[in-house]
Amino acid sequence: MQDPHLTPNWATSALITIDVQHDFLSEAPYGVPGTTEVLPALSELAGAFRAAGRPIVHIVRLYEPGGRDADLVRRTLLAGGAAIVAPGSEGSAVPAGLLPPGAPALDPELLLSGEPQTLGEREVVLFKPRWGAFYRTRLDELLRGWGVDTLVVAGCNFPNCPRATLVEASERDYRLVLADDAVSRLHDVGRTEMTGIGVNLLPVQAITGALKS
């Protein structure tokens, strides 16, 4: 029997996509294996949330030249001249198939200031400076303002940012779903760890079906 404290409330859910940007796609020089491969599932998921009128937040990284405010593990690489999701670059852009029709290009100045960039009705982009999407961001404020209590998380790349985001969300008492066929580098140990903290692992087809019911 489903634990009533963990059951997703689809009518008050939101989709969070994590770091789905050109520089992190499988074929990019610093890309993450498996990320390009989940783009069709991610696009289907985003389309279903739009059709259901539910909020979507696209979380992105922007590494400034030199890596001044990057994770410590990446600062040496960035200080050495590596350009990864640099503000204003093509590599920092979110693939078009994940965005609503006519969506504007990312506004790096706005995003780096911590403000959300509006793409459509209750659909925004938000910059995060570290692994988790709640750290030094307005994500929780936005979600509470929309009356959201259930999060569906998908994107790139499970061991780092989706995992950190799910842990942070659990600490804030959100009901949680990981779209397990729309996230790169998910592994069996990770599946066990996520179910252990109350995350529901569901395929995109089940999520889109639930949104329609």
C-alpha positions in Angstrom: 0.0 0.0 0.0 1.3 3.5 -0.9 2.4 5.6 2.1 -0.1 8.5 2.2 2.8 10.9 3.1 4.7 9.9 -0.1 1.9 9.7 -2.6 2.3 12.3 -5.4 -0.4 14.9 -5.6 -0.5 15.4 -9.3 -2.9 18.4 -9.2 -0.3 20.3 -7.1 2.9 19.0 -8.9 5.7 20.8 -10.7 8.4 19.6 -13.1 12.0 20.4 -12.3 14.5 19.8 -15.1 18.2 19.8 -14.1 21.1 21.0 -16.2 19.8 20.0 -19.6 22.1 22.2 -21.6 24.1 21.7 -24.8 27.5 21.5 -23.1 26.2 18.6 -21.0 24.8 16.6 -23.8 26.5 13.2 -24.5 28.5 14.3 -27.5 29.9 17.5 -26.1 33.6 17.7 -25.0 32.5 17.8 -21.3 29.2 16.1 -21.8 27.5 13.5 -19.6 26.9 10.1 -21.1 23.3 9.3 -21.6 22.0 12.8 -21.5 21.3 13.2 -25.3 19.5 9.9 -25.2 16.9 11.0 -22.6 16.0 14.2 -24.5 12.9 12.7 -26.2 11.6 11.5 -22.8 12.3 14.9 -21.2 10.5 16.7 -24.1 7.5 14.5 -23.7 7.5 15.1 -19.9 7.7 18.9 -20.4 4.9 18.8 -22.9 2.7 16.9 -20.6 3.2 19.4 -17.7 2.4 22.3 -20.1 -0.7 20.5 -21.3 -1.8 19.9 -17.7 -1.2 23.6 -16.8 1.4 22.6 -14.2 4.5 24.7 -13.4 7.9 23.9 -14.9 11.3 25.1 -13.6 14.4 24.6 -15.8 17.4 24.7 -13.6 20.7 25.7 -15.3 24.4 26.1 -14.6 26.4 29.1 -15.8 30.1 28.9 -15.2 31.7 32.3 -15.4 35.2 32.4 -17.0 37.8 31.4 -14.5 35.3 29.5 -12.3 35.1 32.2 -9.6 31.8 30.8 -8.2 31.9 27.2 -9.3 32.1 24.0 -7.3 35.6 23.6 -5.9 36.1 20.4 -7.8 35.7 22.3 -11.1 37.6 25.5 -10.4 41.0 24.2 -11.6 39.5 23.1 -14.9 37.7 26.4 -15.5 40.7 28.5 -14.3 42.7 26.6 -16.9 40.5 28.0 -19.7 37.8 25.4 -20.1 34.6 27.0 -21.3 31.6 25.1 -20.1 28.1 26.5 -20.0 29.7 30.0 -20.2 27.1 32.8 -19.8 25.7 33.8 -23.2 27.3 30.8 -25.0 25.5 28.3 -27.3 26.7 25.6 -24.9 24.8 27.1 -22.0 21.5 27.0 -23.9 18.7 24.6 -23.1 17.8 22.3 -26.1 14.9 23.8 -28.0 12.8 20.6 -27.8 12.5 21.1 -24.0 11.2 24.6 -24.2 7.9 26.1 -25.1 7.4 27.5 -28.6 8.9 31.0 -29.0 10.9 30.8 -25.8 13.5 33.5 -25.5 17.3 32.9 -25.3 18.7 32.7 -21.8 19.4 36.0 -20.1 22.6 35.4 -18.2 22.7 38.7 -16.4 19.2 38.2 -15.0 19.9 34.5 -14.1 23.2 35.2 -12.4 21.4 37.9 -10.3 19.3 35.0 -8.9 16.1 36.1 -10.5 13.9 33.6 -12.5 13.5 34.1 -16.3 10.0 33.7 -17.5 9.5 31.5 -20.5 5.8 31.0 -20.4 2.8 30.6 -18.1 4.3 29.3 -14.9 7.4 28.2 -16.7 10.8 29.7 -15.8 14.5 29.2 -15.9 16.5 29.5 -12.7 20.3 29.5 -12.2 21.9 27.4 -9.4 25.5 27.9 -8.3 26.0 24.4 -6.8 24.8 20.8 -7.0 21.4 21.2 -5.4 18.6 23.3 -7.0 17.5 24.8 -3.6 21.0 26.1 -2.6 21.2 29.9 -2.9 18.1 30.0 -5.2 14.5 31.2 -5.0 13.2 27.7 -6.0 11.4 27.0 -2.7 9.8 30.5 -2.7 8.6 30.0 -6.3 7.1 26.6 -5.7 5.3 27.6 -2.5 3.9 30.6 -4.3 2.4 28.2 -6.9 1.0 26.0 -4.2 3.2 23.1 -5.2 3.8 20.1 -2.8 4.9 17.5 -5.3 8.1 17.6 -7.5 8.9 15.5 -10.5 12.7 15.7 -11.1 14.5 14.8 -14.4 17.6 15.7 -16.3 21.4 15.5 -16.0 23.2 13.9 -14.2 21.8 11.7 -11.4 24.8 11.1 -9.1 25.4 14.9 -8.8 22.6 17.5 -9.2 19.4 15.5 -9.4 20.4 13.5 -6.3 21.4 16.6 -4.4 18.1 18.3 -5.4 16.0 15.4 -4.3 17.7 15.3 -0.9 17.2 19.0 -0.5 13.5 18.7 -1.5 13.0 15.8 0.9 14.3 18.1 3.7 11.6 20.6 2.8 8.9 18.0 2.9 8.0 17.9 -0.8 6.5 14.7 -2.2 9.0 13.4 -4.7 9.1 11.6 -8.0 12.2 10.8 -10.1 11.4 10.2 -13.8 13.7 7.3 -14.0 13.8 7.0 -17.8 14.4 10.8 -18.2 17.6 11.2 -16.1 21.1 10.4 -17.2 23.5 8.1 -15.3 20.9 6.6 -12.9 22.2 3.4 -11.4 20.9 0.6 -9.2 22.5 1.8 -6.0 21.0 5.3 -6.6 17.5 3.8 -7.1 17.8 2.0 -3.7 19.0 5.2 -2.0 16.2 7.3 -3.5 13.4 4.9 -2.5 15.0 4.8 0.9 14.3 8.6 1.4 10.8 8.3 0.0 11.3 9.1 -3.7 8.9 7.5 -6.1 10.6 6.2 -9.2 8.3 6.3 -12.2 8.7 6.2 -15.9 7.6 9.1 -18.1 4.6 7.2 -19.4 3.2 6.6 -15.9 3.8 10.3 -15.0 2.1 11.6 -18.1 -0.8 9.2 -17.6 -1.3 10.4 -14.1 -1.3 14.1 -15.2 -4.1 13.3 -17.6 -6.3 11.5 -15.1 
